């Protein structure tokens, strides 16, 4: 049996290092740009001085619940007690009682557990009437369009038609139009619902003395040594008032990684060569992130209260523990997650990186915050904190392509045996780790294919079994999340089928006035875009320019249609998926013509349908417009790639190379089975 652990600390008699730096101050910190940051060690072309100090405190200043009566679970009892003893003021720091006089002890029940408190985003909105009108109008207009389109008077009538296939085609077209418009309505309702219930947790200082393990992983040949060094070095700088160890979970038991750990004083673990921890399937599946983590959990989980974790291509900020661990004062909190941002936003030299970060806006700025309403934000593997006993109680990370989403669902359908309450999670908008985003279309498409396929697998194998054990609110929240990819895929597929049926063969779904359709459709689309842009004020990205519209994110979601459709068909046909190792740093996958094969197929489909319409005379403005828009988005990645290459040739420089830039890796990302960063992208159909 292989040696599975190497203690790389200078003094191994103390397995837990006591990090007793003082906790963060309880007052807001000034907005200071961090022009010097460990992230810049990864690139010879530093990023602009992004304001990480400000964005790491988006949830507000840290508060001590033991000093703030608003956060004290025994506050009501204390308040009544104080009215009986108003002549005895509370002890205030700096105002000591007179010698010999002992203040009367508080009688608030000490056993009442702390509960996470939240602040509604909408409650602080200065223009509530406008917000209310927008939240009502967007779904109402979309519903009006749906009902109007499907009025029986708009159905096609073909007296004397002798071709049964054409009559069948008409019925199919009606069904397609109905489904697409229902999907659009659900998308608007989802965004309006998230806007209505989104909230941020009130940050509190962590309890002192808790045992914490900081964990990250590496795969031989996939993560450059300098990337691993930067992540571990930053992890050692994370502040925690209590025992704290940094661990590297080395999939290959690489000698170079052992030496690196010994040099830095980091603990090294490897499951390499241990048969029990390298199974073909299950919680210890070989060559997967969850298998690696679960092996460590079995070997060392009992030594710690919590783990904090980032992917290897993410660099944690020093306040990572201070801003995450306080929520565990609530005994029913199983995990805490934060947003994912890409530190190579500018240095990658690729529009893909910028567009992909913008695409995540809706999920990290709104959908996850809505999850706080039900205590059920989705588990995200890129940066998180986990209560180890809670994870052990559900058997460890779930065996799935997207193990984080599947694991979160397992948590949310289970109860805490100690309290009888359901496990819950917390999403903080604080940016506490900065990663590296995809810098090529090949890596981006691979990422999107994996995330969408993981969602389909969750729906087919886990969601339907877990749904009946979720509370109504959590069921609604999860349903709106997991429906995104299937709806996007079906919208694309059905749109292609309807274009071919009408423009090519004359099958007609509804007969409506082009002018009225254009008016209603444009109003519905405008309100949907307005709702999206109105929420941009809640953006958590430190990289996107203030006041930006987020159009790039909407475009990125739209051109992913062929990817989501292909992934959907693979899942339905039960085609076996394989784990994809996403290259890191300089090894980003190159883009070739084959990268765009799915998009090129759809270019042929829509171009053929539009061309056919000029010969068949089937030229309704709605159908031809849809086909032309779909054709544009099918070809757009090729145009963006060409523009990127032209720009690089004209101005080679900082953005030209795929350096180990500030904060690595495509969102979800372990190199084997990447975390499922978002099942809701910035989609405006």
C-alpha positions as CSV (number, residue, x, y, z in Angstrom):
1,X,0.0,0.0,0.0
2,X,1.3,3.4,-0.9
3,X,2.2,5.9,1.7
4,X,-0.8,8.3,1.6
5,X,0.3,11.2,3.6
6,X,3.5,13.2,4.1
7,X,3.6,15.7,6.9
8,X,5.5,18.6,5.5
9,X,5.4,20.8,8.6
10,X,8.7,21.7,10.2
11,X,7.4,20.4,13.6
12,X,5.0,17.5,13.0
13,X,4.1,17.0,16.7
14,X,1.5,19.7,16.3
15,X,-0.7,18.6,13.4
16,X,-2.9,21.7,13.7
17,X,-1.2,25.1,13.5
18,X,-2.8,27.7,15.7
19,X,-3.4,30.8,13.7
20,X,-4.3,33.4,16.3
21,X,-4.3,36.5,14.2
22,X,-7.0,38.9,15.4
23,X,-10.4,38.7,13.7
24,X,-11.4,41.3,11.1
25,X,-12.6,44.7,12.4
26,X,-16.3,45.1,12.9
27,X,-16.4,48.4,11.0
28,X,-16.5,49.0,7.3
29,X,-13.1,49.1,5.7
30,X,-12.1,51.9,3.3
31,X,-12.5,51.2,-0.4
32,X,-8.9,50.6,-1.3
33,X,-7.7,49.2,-4.6
34,X,-5.4,46.2,-4.2
35,X,-2.8,47.0,-6.7
36,X,-0.5,44.5,-5.2
37,X,-1.9,41.0,-4.6
38,X,-0.6,37.4,-4.6
39,X,-2.5,36.9,-7.8
40,X,-0.1,39.0,-9.7
41,X,2.7,36.5,-9.0
42,X,1.2,34.3,-11.7
43,X,1.7,36.6,-14.6
44,X,4.4,38.8,-16.0
45,X,1.7,41.2,-17.0
46,X,-0.2,42.2,-13.9
47,X,-3.9,42.9,-14.1
48,X,-5.3,46.4,-13.5
49,X,-5.6,47.3,-9.8
50,X,-9.0,45.8,-9.2
51,X,-10.7,46.7,-6.0
52,X,-10.7,43.3,-4.3
53,X,-10.7,44.9,-0.9
54,X,-14.1,46.4,-1.5
55,X,-15.6,43.4,-3.3
56,X,-14.5,41.1,-0.6
57,X,-16.9,43.0,1.8
58,X,-20.0,43.3,-0.3
59,X,-22.1,41.7,2.4
60,X,-21.2,44.5,4.8
61,X,-19.0,44.8,7.9
62,X,-18.4,41.9,10.2
63,X,-20.5,42.0,13.3
64,X,-20.1,40.1,16.6
65,X,-23.5,38.6,17.4
66,X,-22.6,38.5,21.1
67,X,-22.3,42.3,21.1
68,X,-25.0,43.2,18.6
69,X,-28.5,42.8,20.2
70,X,-30.1,42.7,16.8
71,X,-28.3,39.5,16.0
72,X,-28.6,38.0,19.5
73,X,-31.1,35.1,19.5
74,X,-32.0,36.0,23.1
75,X,-32.5,39.6,22.2
76,X,-36.3,39.7,22.9
77,X,-35.8,38.2,26.4
78,X,-33.0,40.6,27.1
79,X,-35.1,43.5,25.9
80,X,-37.9,42.6,28.4
81,X,-35.3,42.1,31.1
82,X,-33.8,45.5,30.5
83,X,-37.1,47.3,30.9
84,X,-37.3,45.9,34.4
85,X,-33.8,47.2,35.2
86,X,-33.5,50.4,33.3
87,X,-31.4,51.9,36.1
88,X,-28.6,49.4,35.3
89,X,-27.2,50.2,31.9
90,X,-25.4,47.5,29.9
91,X,-21.7,47.2,30.2
92,X,-20.1,49.2,27.4
93,X,-16.4,48.7,26.5
94,X,-14.4,51.6,27.8
95,X,-16.9,52.3,30.7
96,X,-15.9,50.0,33.5
97,X,-18.2,49.5,36.5
98,X,-17.3,51.1,39.8
99,X,-15.0,49.1,42.1
100,X,-16.9,46.7,44.2
101,X,-20.0,46.9,42.0
102,X,-20.8,43.8,40.0
103,X,-23.3,44.3,37.2
104,X,-26.3,42.0,37.3
105,X,-25.8,39.1,34.9
106,X,-28.0,38.8,31.8
107,X,-30.8,36.3,32.0
108,X,-31.1,35.7,28.3
109,X,-31.1,31.9,27.6
110,X,-27.5,31.1,26.7
111,X,-28.6,27.9,24.9
112,X,-30.6,29.6,22.2
113,X,-28.6,29.0,19.0
114,X,-27.6,31.8,16.6
115,X,-29.4,31.9,13.3
116,X,-28.1,33.5,10.2
117,X,-29.7,36.9,9.5
118,X,-30.4,38.4,6.1
119,X,-30.9,41.8,4.4
120,X,-33.3,41.9,1.4
121,X,-31.8,43.6,-1.7
122,X,-35.2,44.9,-2.7
123,X,-36.1,46.3,0.7
124,X,-33.3,48.9,0.3
125,X,-34.3,49.8,-3.2
126,X,-35.0,53.6,-3.4
127,X,-37.4,53.2,-6.4
128,X,-39.7,50.5,-5.1
129,X,-42.7,51.5,-7.2
130,X,-40.6,51.3,-10.4
131,X,-39.3,48.0,-9.3
132,X,-42.7,46.6,-8.6
133,X,-44.1,47.8,-11.9
134,X,-41.2,46.1,-13.7
135,X,-41.6,42.8,-11.8
136,X,-45.3,42.8,-12.7
137,X,-45.1,44.0,-16.3
138,X,-42.3,41.7,-17.5
139,X,-44.1,38.4,-16.8
140,X,-47.5,39.9,-17.6
141,X,-46.6,41.0,-21.1
142,X,-44.9,37.7,-21.8
143,X,-48.0,35.8,-20.6
144,X,-50.1,38.1,-22.8
145,X,-48.0,37.2,-25.9
146,X,-48.3,33.5,-25.1
147,X,-52.1,33.6,-24.8
148,X,-52.5,35.8,-27.8
149,X,-50.4,33.5,-30.0
150,X,-52.3,30.4,-29.1
151,X,-55.8,31.7,-29.5
152,X,-57.8,29.2,-31.6
153,X,-58.6,31.9,-34.1
154,X,-54.9,32.0,-35.0
155,X,-54.6,28.3,-35.8
156,X,-54.1,27.4,-39.4
157,X,-57.1,26.2,-41.5
158,X,-56.4,24.3,-44.7
159,X,-59.8,23.4,-46.3
160,X,-59.3,20.6,-48.9
161,X,-55.7,19.9,-47.9
162,X,-54.8,16.4,-49.1
163,X,-51.3,16.1,-47.7
164,X,-51.6,14.7,-44.2
165,X,-47.9,15.4,-43.4
166,X,-48.6,19.1,-43.8
167,X,-51.6,18.9,-41.4
168,X,-49.4,17.1,-38.9
169,X,-46.7,19.7,-39.4
170,X,-49.2,22.4,-38.5
171,X,-50.0,20.7,-35.2
172,X,-46.3,20.2,-34.5
173,X,-45.6,23.9,-35.2
174,X,-48.4,24.9,-32.7
175,X,-46.9,22.7,-30.1
176,X,-43.4,24.1,-30.7
177,X,-44.6,27.7,-30.5
178,X,-46.4,26.9,-27.2
179,X,-43.4,25.3,-25.6
180,X,-41.0,28.0,-26.6
181,X,-43.2,30.7,-25.3
182,X,-43.8,28.8,-22.1
183,X,-40.1,28.5,-21.6
184,X,-39.7,32.3,-22.2
185,X,-42.4,32.9,-19.6
186,X,-40.7,30.6,-17.1
187,X,-37.4,32.4,-17.7
188,X,-39.0,35.8,-17.0
189,X,-40.8,34.4,-13.9
190,X,-37.5,32.9,-12.6
191,X,-35.7,36.3,-13.0
192,X,-38.6,38.2,-11.4
193,X,-38.8,35.7,-8.5
194,X,-35.1,36.0,-7.9
195,X,-35.3,39.8,-7.9
196,X,-38.1,39.7,-5.4
197,X,-36.5,37.4,-2.9
198,X,-32.8,38.0,-3.3
199,X,-31.0,38.7,0.0
200,X,-27.5,38.9,1.5
201,X,-26.5,37.3,4.8
202,X,-25.3,39.5,7.6
203,X,-21.6,38.7,8.2
204,X,-20.6,37.7,11.7
205,X,-17.2,37.0,13.2
206,X,-16.3,33.3,13.4
207,X,-16.1,31.5,16.7
208,X,-12.5,31.3,17.8
209,X,-10.6,28.0,18.3
210,X,-12.3,26.0,15.6
211,X,-10.2,23.5,13.7
212,X,-9.9,24.3,10.0
213,X,-8.3,22.6,7.1
214,X,-7.7,24.5,3.9
215,X,-7.8,22.1,1.0
216,X,-6.9,22.3,-2.6
217,X,-6.0,19.6,-5.2
218,X,-3.6,19.0,-8.0
219,X,-3.3,16.5,-10.9
220,X,0.2,15.7,-12.3
221,X,0.8,17.4,-15.6
222,X,-2.4,19.5,-15.5
223,X,-1.7,22.2,-12.9
224,X,1.7,24.0,-13.4
225,X,3.9,24.0,-10.3
226,X,3.9,27.8,-10.1
227,X,0.1,27.8,-10.1
228,X,0.0,25.3,-7.2
229,X,2.7,27.3,-5.4
230,X,0.7,30.6,-5.7
231,X,-2.4,29.0,-4.4
232,X,-0.7,27.4,-1.4
233,X,1.2,30.5,-0.6
234,X,-2.0,32.5,-0.5
235,X,-3.7,29.8,1.5
236,X,-0.9,30.1,4.2
237,X,-1.7,33.8,4.4
238,X,-5.4,33.3,5.2
239,X,-6.3,34.5,8.7
240,X,-8.0,32.3,11.2
241,X,-8.2,32.6,15.0
242,X,-7.6,29.0,15.7
243,X,-5.9,25.7,14.6
244,X,-5.4,25.9,10.8
245,X,-3.7,23.6,8.3
246,X,-3.1,23.9,4.6
247,X,-3.5,20.6,2.7
248,X,-2.6,19.7,-0.9
249,X,-4.5,16.6,-2.2
250,X,-2.1,15.3,-4.8
251,X,-3.8,12.9,-7.2
252,X,-0.5,11.5,-8.4
253,X,1.7,11.5,-5.3
254,X,4.2,13.6,-7.3
255,X,7.7,13.9,-5.8
256,X,7.9,17.6,-6.9
257,X,4.7,18.4,-5.1
258,X,5.9,16.7,-2.0
259,X,9.1,18.8,-2.1
260,X,7.0,22.0,-2.6
261,X,4.8,21.1,0.4
262,X,7.9,20.5,2.5
263,X,9.3,23.8,1.4
264,X,6.1,25.8,2.2
265,X,5.1,23.9,5.4
266,X,2.0,22.5,3.8
267,X,0.6,19.1,4.5
268,X,0.5,16.6,1.7
269,X,-2.0,13.8,1.0
270,X,-2.3,11.3,-1.8
271,X,-4.7,8.4,-2.5
272,X,-2.4,7.2,-5.2
273,X,-1.9,3.4,-5.1
274,X,-4.7,2.8,-2.5
275,X,-7.2,0.5,-4.0
276,X,-10.0,1.4,-1.6
277,X,-9.8,5.0,-2.6
278,X,-9.6,4.4,-6.4
279,X,-12.8,2.7,-7.4
280,X,-14.5,2.5,-10.8
281,X,-17.6,4.3,-9.4
282,X,-19.0,5.6,-6.2
283,X,-17.8,8.0,-3.6
284,X,-14.1,7.0,-4.2
285,X,-14.3,7.1,-8.0
286,X,-10.8,7.2,-9.4
287,X,-9.5,10.3,-11.2
288,X,-12.3,12.6,-9.9
289,X,-12.4,15.5,-7.6
290,X,-15.0,14.0,-5.3
291,X,-13.1,10.8,-5.0
292,X,-10.0,12.7,-4.0
293,X,-11.8,14.8,-1.4
294,X,-13.7,11.9,0.0
295,X,-10.5,9.9,0.5
296,X,-9.0,12.8,2.5
297,X,-12.3,13.1,4.4
298,X,-12.1,9.5,5.5
299,X,-8.4,9.7,6.5
300,X,-8.4,13.1,8.2
301,X,-11.9,14.5,8.4
302,X,-12.3,13.8,12.1
303,X,-9.4,16.0,12.9
304,X,-11.2,19.2,11.9
305,X,-14.5,21.1,12.4
306,X,-14.6,22.7,8.9
307,X,-12.8,22.7,5.6
308,X,-12.3,25.7,3.4
309,X,-11.5,24.9,-0.2
310,X,-10.6,26.4,-3.5
311,X,-9.8,24.9,-6.8
312,X,-6.1,24.8,-7.6
313,X,-6.5,27.6,-10.1
314,X,-8.1,29.9,-7.6
315,X,-6.2,32.2,-5.2
316,X,-7.9,32.9,-1.8
317,X,-7.8,36.3,-0.2
318,X,-6.5,36.6,3.4
319,X,-10.0,37.2,4.8
320,X,-11.4,34.0,3.3
321,X,-12.0,32.3,6.7
322,X,-13.0,35.5,8.5
323,X,-15.8,36.2,6.0
324,X,-17.1,32.6,5.6
325,X,-16.8,30.8,8.9
326,X,-19.0,33.0,11.0
327,X,-22.2,31.7,9.5
328,X,-21.4,28.3,11.1
329,X,-22.5,29.8,14.4
330,X,-25.8,28.6,13.1
331,X,-25.7,24.9,13.9
332,X,-27.8,24.0,10.8
333,X,-25.5,25.6,8.2
334,X,-23.9,22.8,6.3
335,X,-21.9,24.9,3.8
336,X,-21.1,28.4,2.7
337,X,-20.2,29.4,-0.9
338,X,-19.0,32.6,-2.6
339,X,-19.0,33.9,-6.2
340,X,-16.7,32.9,-8.9
341,X,-14.7,35.5,-10.8
342,X,-11.9,35.3,-13.3
343,X,-8.7,37.1,-12.5
344,X,-7.3,36.7,-16.1
345,X,-10.2,38.9,-17.2
346,X,-7.8,41.2,-19.1
347,X,-4.5,39.3,-19.3
348,X,-5.9,36.3,-21.2
349,X,-6.1,38.4,-24.3
350,X,-9.3,36.6,-25.3
351,X,-12.8,37.9,-25.5
352,X,-13.9,34.4,-24.3
353,X,-12.7,35.2,-20.7
354,X,-14.5,38.5,-20.5
355,X,-17.7,37.2,-22.0
356,X,-17.7,34.1,-19.8
357,X,-17.4,36.1,-16.6
358,X,-20.2,38.4,-17.7
359,X,-22.3,35.3,-18.5
360,X,-22.2,34.3,-14.8
361,X,-23.7,37.6,-13.6
362,X,-27.2,36.4,-13.2
363,X,-26.3,33.2,-11.3
364,X,-23.8,34.8,-8.8
365,X,-25.5,38.2,-8.4
366,X,-29.1,37.1,-8.3
367,X,-30.0,33.4,-8.4
368,X,-27.7,32.4,-5.6
369,X,-28.9,35.3,-3.5
370,X,-32.5,34.1,-4.1
371,X,-31.4,30.8,-2.7
372,X,-30.7,32.5,0.6
373,X,-34.4,33.0,0.9
374,X,-34.9,29.3,1.3
375,X,-31.6,28.4,2.9
376,X,-30.6,26.6,-0.2
377,X,-28.0,28.3,-2.4
378,X,-26.3,25.8,-4.7
379,X,-23.0,24.2,-3.6
380,X,-20.2,25.5,-5.8
381,X,-16.9,23.7,-5.8
382,X,-14.6,26.6,-6.8
383,X,-14.6,28.2,-3.3
384,X,-16.5,27.1,-0.3
385,X,-16.5,26.2,3.4
386,X,-18.1,23.0,4.7
387,X,-19.1,21.7,8.1
388,X,-17.3,18.3,8.1
389,X,-19.7,16.5,10.4
390,X,-22.5,17.5,8.1
391,X,-20.7,16.2,5.0
392,X,-19.9,13.0,6.8
393,X,-23.6,12.6,7.7
394,X,-24.5,12.4,4.0
395,X,-21.7,10.1,3.0
396,X,-19.3,12.7,1.5
397,X,-19.3,14.4,-1.9
398,X,-21.8,12.9,-4.3
399,X,-20.6,10.8,-7.3
400,X,-21.5,12.9,-10.3
401,X,-20.0,14.8,-13.2
402,X,-21.0,18.0,-11.3
403,X,-20.4,16.7,-7.8
404,X,-21.0,20.1,-6.2
405,X,-24.6,20.6,-7.4
406,X,-25.5,17.0,-6.6
407,X,-23.9,17.2,-3.1
408,X,-25.8,20.4,-2.4
409,X,-29.1,18.7,-3.3
410,X,-28.3,15.9,-0.9
411,X,-27.7,18.4,1.9
412,X,-30.9,20.3,1.3
413,X,-33.1,17.2,1.4
414,X,-31.5,15.9,4.7
415,X,-31.9,16.9,8.3
416,X,-29.4,17.8,11.0
417,X,-29.7,14.9,13.4
418,X,-28.6,17.1,16.3
419,X,-31.3,19.7,15.9
420,X,-34.0,18.0,13.8
421,X,-34.0,20.9,11.4
422,X,-33.1,20.7,7.7
423,X,-29.5,21.4,6.7
424,X,-29.2,24.8,5.0
425,X,-26.6,26.7,3.1
426,X,-25.5,30.3,2.8
427,X,-24.3,32.3,-0.2
428,X,-22.2,35.3,0.5
429,X,-21.6,37.9,-2.3
430,X,-18.1,38.6,-0.9
431,X,-15.4,37.8,-3.5
432,X,-13.0,35.8,-1.5
433,X,-11.1,33.9,-4.2
434,X,-10.1,34.8,-7.7
435,X,-9.7,32.2,-10.4
436,X,-8.7,31.7,-14.0
437,X,-11.4,31.6,-16.7
438,X,-11.4,29.8,-20.0
439,X,-9.3,31.7,-22.6
440,X,-10.2,29.6,-25.6
441,X,-13.5,28.6,-27.2
442,X,-12.4,24.9,-26.9
443,X,-12.1,25.2,-23.1
444,X,-15.3,27.3,-22.8
445,X,-17.4,24.9,-24.9
446,X,-16.0,21.9,-22.9
447,X,-16.9,23.7,-19.7
448,X,-20.5,24.5,-20.8
449,X,-21.0,20.9,-22.1
450,X,-19.9,19.5,-18.8
451,X,-22.1,21.8,-16.7
452,X,-25.2,21.3,-18.8
453,X,-24.6,17.5,-19.0
454,X,-24.2,17.4,-15.2
455,X,-27.5,19.2,-14.8
456,X,-29.3,16.7,-17.1
457,X,-27.8,13.8,-15.2
458,X,-28.9,15.3,-11.9
459,X,-32.5,15.6,-13.2
460,X,-32.5,12.1,-14.6
461,X,-30.9,10.3,-11.7
462,X,-31.2,12.4,-8.5
463,X,-33.6,15.3,-8.7
464,X,-36.8,13.3,-9.2
465,X,-36.0,11.2,-6.1
466,X,-35.0,14.2,-3.9
467,X,-37.8,16.5,-4.9
468,X,-40.5,15.1,-2.6
469,X,-38.2,15.6,0.4
470,X,-37.6,19.3,-0.3
471,X,-39.7,22.0,1.3
472,X,-42.0,23.8,-1.2
473,X,-39.7,26.9,-1.3
474,X,-36.6,24.8,-1.9
475,X,-38.5,22.8,-4.5
476,X,-39.4,26.0,-6.4
477,X,-35.9,27.3,-6.1
478,X,-34.2,24.1,-7.4
479,X,-36.8,23.6,-10.1
480,X,-36.2,27.1,-11.5
481,X,-32.4,26.5,-11.4
482,X,-32.3,23.0,-13.0
483,X,-34.8,23.9,-15.7
484,X,-32.4,26.5,-17.3
485,X,-30.3,24.1,-19.3
486,X,-33.1,21.9,-20.6
487,X,-35.2,24.9,-21.6
488,X,-32.3,26.6,-23.4
489,X,-31.5,23.3,-25.2
490,X,-35.1,22.6,-26.2
491,X,-35.7,26.2,-27.3
492,X,-32.7,25.9,-29.6
493,X,-33.7,22.5,-31.0
494,X,-37.4,23.4,-31.4
495,X,-36.5,26.7,-33.0
496,X,-34.4,24.8,-35.6
497,X,-37.2,22.3,-36.3
498,X,-39.8,25.1,-36.7
499,X,-37.6,27.0,-39.0
500,X,-37.1,24.1,-41.3
501,X,-40.8,23.1,-41.2
502,X,-42.1,26.5,-42.0
503,X,-39.4,28.1,-44.2
504,X,-38.6,24.9,-46.1
505,X,-41.9,23.0,-46.2
506,X,-44.7,25.5,-45.4
507,X,-46.0,24.0,-42.2
508,X,-47.6,26.8,-40.2
509,X,-48.2,27.1,-36.5
510,X,-50.3,30.2,-36.2
511,X,-51.5,32.9,-38.5
512,X,-51.1,36.3,-36.8
513,X,-50.5,39.9,-37.9
514,X,-46.8,40.6,-38.3
515,X,-47.3,44.1,-36.8
516,X,-49.1,43.0,-33.7
517,X,-46.6,40.1,-33.2
518,X,-43.7,42.5,-33.5
519,X,-45.2,44.9,-31.0
520,X,-45.9,42.3,-28.4
521,X,-42.6,40.4,-28.9
522,X,-40.5,43.5,-28.8
523,X,-42.3,44.8,-25.7
524,X,-41.8,41.4,-24.0
525,X,-38.1,41.2,-25.0
526,X,-37.5,44.8,-23.9
527,X,-39.0,44.3,-20.5
528,X,-36.9,41.1,-20.0
529,X,-33.8,42.9,-21.0
530,X,-34.7,45.8,-18.8
531,X,-35.2,43.5,-15.8
532,X,-31.8,42.0,-16.5
533,X,-30.0,45.3,-16.8
534,X,-31.8,46.8,-13.8
535,X,-30.3,44.0,-11.7
536,X,-26.8,44.8,-12.9
537,X,-26.5,47.2,-9.9
538,X,-26.1,44.0,-7.9
539,X,-23.1,42.7,-9.9
540,X,-20.4,41.0,-7.8
541,X,-17.7,41.1,-10.4
542,X,-14.7,43.3,-9.6
543,X,-13.5,43.1,-13.2
544,X,-16.5,44.3,-15.2
545,X,-16.6,48.1,-15.6
546,X,-19.1,49.8,-13.4
547,X,-22.3,50.5,-15.2
548,X,-21.7,48.0,-17.9
549,X,-24.9,46.5,-19.5
550,X,-23.9,42.9,-19.4
551,X,-24.8,42.5,-23.1
552,X,-21.7,40.3,-23.5
553,X,-23.1,37.8,-21.0
554,X,-26.5,37.7,-22.8
555,X,-24.7,37.1,-26.1
556,X,-22.5,34.3,-24.6
557,X,-25.6,32.5,-23.3
558,X,-27.3,32.8,-26.6
559,X,-24.5,31.3,-28.6
560,X,-24.2,28.4,-26.2
561,X,-27.5,27.0,-27.7
562,X,-25.8,24.4,-29.9
563,X,-23.7,23.2,-26.9
564,X,-26.7,22.8,-24.6
565,X,-28.7,21.1,-27.4
566,X,-25.9,18.6,-28.1
567,X,-25.5,17.9,-24.4
568,X,-29.2,17.4,-24.0
569,X,-29.4,14.9,-26.8
570,X,-26.4,13.0,-25.4
571,X,-28.2,12.7,-22.0
572,X,-31.5,11.6,-23.5
573,X,-29.8,9.0,-25.7
574,X,-27.8,8.0,-22.6
575,X,-24.5,8.4,-24.4
576,X,-21.6,7.9,-22.0
577,X,-19.9,11.1,-20.9
578,X,-16.2,11.3,-20.0
579,X,-14.4,13.4,-17.5
580,X,-12.6,16.2,-19.2
581,X,-9.4,17.6,-17.7
582,X,-9.4,21.4,-18.4
583,X,-5.9,22.6,-19.1
584,X,-4.5,25.3,-16.9
585,X,-2.2,28.2,-17.4
586,X,-0.1,28.1,-20.6
587,X,-1.6,24.8,-21.7
588,X,-5.0,26.3,-22.7
589,X,-6.5,24.2,-25.5
590,X,-6.0,25.7,-29.0
591,X,-9.0,26.6,-31.1
592,X,-9.4,24.6,-34.4
593,X,-12.1,24.4,-36.9
594,X,-13.4,21.3,-35.2
595,X,-14.0,23.4,-32.1
596,X,-16.9,25.0,-33.9
597,X,-18.3,21.9,-35.5
598,X,-21.6,22.0,-33.6
599,X,-22.1,25.7,-34.6
600,X,-21.2,25.0,-38.2
601,X,-23.9,22.3,-38.4
602,X,-26.5,24.8,-37.2
603,X,-25.1,27.4,-39.6
604,X,-26.0,25.0,-42.4
605,X,-29.4,24.3,-40.9
606,X,-30.5,27.9,-40.5
607,X,-28.8,29.2,-43.7
608,X,-30.5,26.4,-45.6
609,X,-33.9,27.3,-44.1
610,X,-33.6,31.0,-44.9
611,X,-32.4,30.3,-48.4
612,X,-35.3,27.9,-49.0
613,X,-37.8,30.6,-47.9
614,X,-37.0,32.7,-50.9
615,X,-38.0,29.8,-53.2
616,X,-41.0,28.5,-51.3
617,X,-42.5,31.9,-50.6
618,X,-42.8,31.1,-46.8
619,X,-41.5,34.4,-45.6
620,X,-43.4,35.4,-42.5
621,X,-41.4,38.0,-40.7
622,X,-41.4,36.2,-37.4
623,X,-40.1,32.9,-38.7
624,X,-37.5,34.4,-41.0
625,X,-36.3,36.8,-38.2
626,X,-35.9,33.9,-35.8
627,X,-33.9,31.9,-38.3
628,X,-31.6,34.9,-39.1
629,X,-31.0,35.6,-35.5
630,X,-30.2,31.9,-34.8
631,X,-27.9,31.9,-37.9
632,X,-26.0,35.0,-36.5
633,X,-25.4,33.4,-33.1
634,X,-24.4,30.1,-34.7
635,X,-21.6,31.9,-36.7
636,X,-20.7,34.5,-34.0
637,X,-18.0,32.4,-32.2
638,X,-16.1,32.2,-35.5
639,X,-16.3,35.9,-35.9
640,X,-15.2,36.6,-32.4
641,X,-12.2,34.2,-32.8
642,X,-11.2,35.9,-36.0
643,X,-11.4,39.4,-34.3
644,X,-9.3,38.1,-31.4
645,X,-6.6,36.8,-33.7
646,X,-6.5,40.0,-35.7
647,X,-6.2,42.1,-32.6
648,X,-3.3,39.9,-31.3
649,X,-1.4,40.2,-34.5
650,X,-1.8,44.0,-34.5
651,X,-0.8,44.5,-30.8
652,X,1.1,41.5,-29.4
653,X,1.7,42.2,-25.7
654,X,0.4,41.5,-22.2
655,X,-2.8,39.8,-23.4
656,X,-1.1,37.7,-26.0
657,X,0.0,34.8,-23.9
658,X,-2.0,32.5,-21.7
659,X,0.0,33.3,-18.6
660,X,-0.7,32.1,-15.2
661,X,-2.8,35.0,-14.6
662,X,-4.5,36.4,-11.5
663,X,-6.7,33.6,-10.6
664,X,-6.9,30.6,-12.7
665,X,-9.3,28.1,-13.9
666,X,-12.7,27.9,-15.5
667,X,-15.1,28.3,-12.9
668,X,-16.0,25.0,-11.7
669,X,-13.1,23.5,-11.8
670,X,-11.3,20.6,-10.6
671,X,-9.3,19.2,-13.3
672,X,-11.2,16.0,-13.5
673,X,-14.8,16.6,-12.9
674,X,-15.2,20.3,-12.7
675,X,-17.5,21.9,-10.2
676,X,-20.8,23.1,-11.4
677,X,-20.6,26.8,-11.0
678,X,-23.9,27.7,-12.3
679,X,-27.0,26.1,-13.6
680,X,-28.5,29.5,-14.5
681,X,-26.6,31.7,-16.9
682,X,-27.5,35.2,-18.1
683,X,-30.1,34.1,-20.6
684,X,-32.4,36.4,-22.4
685,X,-34.2,34.7,-25.1
